[in-house]
Amino acid sequence: MSTVDYSKYSVEELLDVQSRISSDSPNYPALIAELDARKKEIDEFAVKNKQHEFSIMENRVKIIGYFQLAAAVAILIMFMLLVIDGSASILSSSIAIIAIALNAIAGYTAVKEMHDKYWISFLNQLLQVPSFAIGSVKAAYSGLGGIYLYADWTNEAQFGFSASFAPGFSFLKYTASSPTQYLGVDLIALFFLAALLTVSHAKGTANKLIHPTPNSGAAD
């Protein structure tokens, strides 16, 4: 026989007890009965929790959006400097315009919480993950810069970290092999990708809780 009056417990306290109690406990049947009696209240609590978690995740995506908008401005300034000193070519101008537009659109849609457009930010960050110098080709793309985990085999194989502030896209093709040979992965871009994937998953979970399908509440 139960010695605990679970009717006086808050929903959070009930769920905490549920996570710790053994099914052999004499209080277990009373706990299950109280959980069943307050199912609607518990469901509402779960929805509010998911909404709160989703709100936190969305704020992270907004931060990514502001970084992308800042990158668009930084790349624009660098492009204007190249135009002013006359060193901008048709190719570099085209790449700069694409990078500016991609960061601006990705940043705007992230800040405005346009969930169906998050794929633009995802694509933008995915393109920033790799940087490399292999053979005679050297290429890198970043928003404001990056923190890289790299493998370098120029003289001897080694691993390390590096950080750089280099907005935009760079591409070099040497007549011979590049003076450095390496493959880098931008850890900041990977972190941003993880945040975007997490918020997309959380949105799907929140939608299922807030707008359940007609059969979701049916008895088994």
C-alpha positions as CSV (number, residue, x, y, z in Angstrom):
1,M,0.0,0.0,0.0
2,S,1.3,3.4,-0.9
3,T,2.5,5.7,1.9
4,V,2.8,8.7,-0.4
5,D,0.1,11.2,-1.5
6,Y,1.1,12.0,-5.1
7,S,-1.8,14.3,-5.6
8,K,0.2,17.0,-3.8
9,Y,3.1,16.6,-6.2
10,S,3.7,19.0,-9.0
11,V,3.9,17.6,-12.5
12,E,7.7,18.1,-12.5
13,E,8.0,16.3,-9.2
14,L,5.8,13.4,-10.5
15,L,8.0,13.0,-13.6
16,D,11.1,13.1,-11.5
17,V,9.8,10.4,-9.3
18,Q,8.8,8.3,-12.3
19,S,12.3,8.5,-13.6
20,R,13.7,7.1,-10.4
21,I,11.1,4.8,-8.9
22,S,11.3,1.0,-9.2
23,S,8.3,-1.0,-10.5
24,D,8.7,-3.1,-7.4
25,S,8.1,-0.2,-5.1
26,P,4.8,-0.3,-3.1
27,N,4.3,3.3,-4.2
28,Y,4.5,2.5,-7.9
29,P,0.8,1.7,-8.5
30,A,-0.2,5.0,-6.8
31,L,2.2,6.9,-8.9
32,I,1.0,5.4,-12.2
33,A,-2.6,6.1,-11.1
34,E,-1.8,9.7,-10.4
35,L,0.1,10.1,-13.8
36,D,-3.0,8.7,-15.6
37,A,-5.3,11.0,-13.7
38,R,-3.3,14.0,-14.7
39,K,-2.4,13.0,-18.2
40,K,-3.7,16.2,-19.8
41,E,-1.8,18.3,-17.3
42,I,1.4,16.3,-18.0
43,D,0.9,16.6,-21.8
44,E,0.6,20.4,-21.5
45,F,3.7,20.5,-19.4
46,A,5.6,18.4,-22.0
47,V,4.4,20.8,-24.8
48,K,5.6,23.9,-22.8
49,N,8.9,22.3,-22.2
50,K,9.4,21.5,-25.9
51,Q,8.4,25.0,-26.8
52,H,10.9,26.4,-24.4
53,E,13.7,24.2,-25.7
54,F,12.8,25.1,-29.2
55,S,12.9,28.8,-28.4
56,I,16.4,28.4,-27.0
57,M,17.5,26.6,-30.1
58,E,16.0,29.2,-32.4
59,N,17.9,31.9,-30.6
60,R,21.1,29.9,-31.5
61,V,20.0,30.0,-35.1
62,K,19.4,33.7,-34.9
63,I,23.0,34.1,-33.7
64,I,24.1,32.1,-36.8
65,G,22.0,34.5,-38.8
66,Y,23.7,37.6,-37.4
67,F,27.1,36.0,-38.1
68,Q,26.1,35.4,-41.7
69,L,24.8,39.0,-42.1
70,A,28.1,40.3,-40.6
71,A,30.0,38.1,-43.1
72,A,28.0,39.6,-46.0
73,V,29.0,43.1,-44.9
74,A,32.7,42.0,-44.4
75,I,32.9,40.4,-47.8
76,L,31.2,43.4,-49.4
77,I,33.8,45.8,-47.8
78,M,36.7,43.6,-49.0
79,F,35.2,43.4,-52.5
80,M,34.8,47.2,-52.6
81,L,38.5,47.6,-51.6
82,L,39.5,45.3,-54.5
83,V,37.3,47.3,-56.9
84,I,38.9,50.6,-55.7
85,D,42.5,49.4,-56.1
86,G,41.6,47.9,-59.5
87,S,42.6,44.3,-58.6
88,A,39.1,42.8,-58.9
89,S,38.7,40.5,-61.8
90,I,35.5,39.2,-63.4
91,L,35.9,35.9,-61.7
92,S,36.7,37.3,-58.3
93,S,33.8,39.8,-58.6
94,S,31.3,37.0,-59.6
95,I,32.4,34.9,-56.6
96,A,32.3,37.8,-54.2
97,I,28.7,38.7,-55.3
98,I,27.6,35.1,-54.9
99,A,29.1,34.9,-51.4
100,I,27.6,38.3,-50.4
101,A,24.2,37.2,-51.6
102,L,24.4,33.8,-50.0
103,N,25.4,35.1,-46.6
104,A,22.8,37.9,-46.8
105,I,19.9,35.7,-47.7
106,A,20.9,32.9,-45.3
107,G,21.4,35.5,-42.5
108,Y,18.1,37.2,-43.1
109,T,16.0,34.0,-43.3
110,A,17.7,32.7,-40.1
111,V,17.1,35.9,-38.1
112,K,13.5,36.1,-39.3
113,E,13.0,32.4,-38.3
114,M,11.9,31.3,-41.8
115,H,12.1,27.6,-41.0
116,D,11.5,26.4,-44.5
117,K,14.5,28.5,-45.6
118,Y,17.0,27.2,-43.1
119,W,18.4,25.0,-45.8
120,I,20.1,28.1,-47.2
121,S,22.0,28.6,-44.0
122,F,22.8,24.9,-43.9
123,L,24.2,25.0,-47.4
124,N,26.2,28.1,-46.6
125,Q,27.8,26.5,-43.6
126,L,28.3,23.2,-45.3
127,L,30.4,24.9,-48.0
128,Q,32.6,26.5,-45.3
129,V,33.5,23.2,-43.6
130,P,36.4,22.1,-45.9
131,S,39.5,24.0,-46.8
132,F,42.4,22.4,-48.7
133,A,45.6,22.6,-50.7
134,I,45.9,19.4,-52.7
135,G,48.2,19.1,-55.6
136,S,48.3,22.5,-57.4
137,V,44.9,23.7,-56.1
138,K,44.3,25.7,-52.9
139,A,40.7,26.7,-51.9
140,A,38.8,28.0,-48.9
141,Y,35.5,29.6,-48.2
142,S,34.5,31.2,-44.9
143,G,32.0,33.8,-43.6
144,L,34.1,35.8,-41.1
145,G,36.8,33.3,-40.6
146,G,37.2,29.9,-38.9
147,I,38.9,27.6,-36.4
148,Y,40.4,24.7,-38.3
149,L,41.4,21.2,-37.4
150,Y,43.9,20.3,-40.1
151,A,46.1,17.6,-41.4
152,D,49.3,18.8,-43.1
153,W,51.6,16.7,-45.1
154,T,53.8,19.3,-46.8
155,N,57.0,18.1,-45.2
156,E,55.8,15.4,-42.8
157,A,52.4,14.3,-41.7
158,Q,51.1,16.4,-38.8
159,F,47.8,17.5,-37.2
160,G,47.0,20.8,-35.6
161,F,44.6,23.7,-35.1
162,S,44.6,27.1,-36.7
163,A,42.4,30.2,-36.8
164,S,42.0,32.8,-39.4
165,F,40.0,35.8,-40.3
166,A,39.5,35.6,-44.1
167,P,36.0,36.4,-45.2
168,G,34.9,35.2,-48.6
169,F,36.2,32.6,-51.1
170,S,39.7,32.1,-52.2
171,F,40.9,29.9,-55.0
172,L,44.5,29.5,-56.2
173,K,45.9,27.2,-58.9
174,Y,49.6,26.9,-59.1
175,T,51.6,26.0,-62.2
176,A,53.3,23.4,-59.9
177,S,52.3,21.9,-56.6
178,S,51.0,24.2,-53.9
179,P,53.8,25.2,-51.4
180,T,51.6,23.7,-48.7
181,Q,49.6,20.5,-48.8
182,Y,46.8,20.2,-46.2
183,L,43.1,19.4,-45.5
184,G,41.3,21.5,-42.9
185,V,37.8,21.3,-41.3
186,D,36.2,24.4,-39.9
187,L,35.0,23.6,-36.4
188,I,32.8,26.7,-36.2
189,A,31.0,25.7,-39.4
190,L,30.4,22.2,-38.0
191,F,29.0,23.7,-34.7
192,F,26.6,25.9,-36.7
193,L,25.5,22.9,-38.8
194,A,24.8,20.9,-35.7
195,A,22.7,23.8,-34.3
196,L,20.7,24.0,-37.5
197,L,20.1,20.3,-37.6
198,T,19.0,20.3,-33.9
199,V,16.5,23.1,-34.3
200,S,15.0,21.4,-37.4
201,H,14.6,18.2,-35.4
202,A,13.2,20.1,-32.4
203,K,10.7,21.9,-34.6
204,G,9.4,18.6,-36.0
205,T,9.0,17.2,-32.5
206,A,7.3,20.3,-31.2
207,N,4.9,20.3,-34.1
208,K,3.9,16.7,-33.4
209,L,3.2,17.6,-29.8
210,I,1.4,20.8,-30.5
211,H,-0.5,19.5,-33.6
212,P,-0.9,15.7,-33.1
213,T,-2.3,13.6,-35.9
214,P,-5.9,12.5,-35.5
215,N,-4.8,8.9,-34.6
216,S,-2.0,9.9,-32.2
217,G,-4.3,9.9,-29.2
218,A,-6.1,6.7,-30.1
219,A,-5.8,3.8,-27.6
220,D,-3.5,0.9,-28.5
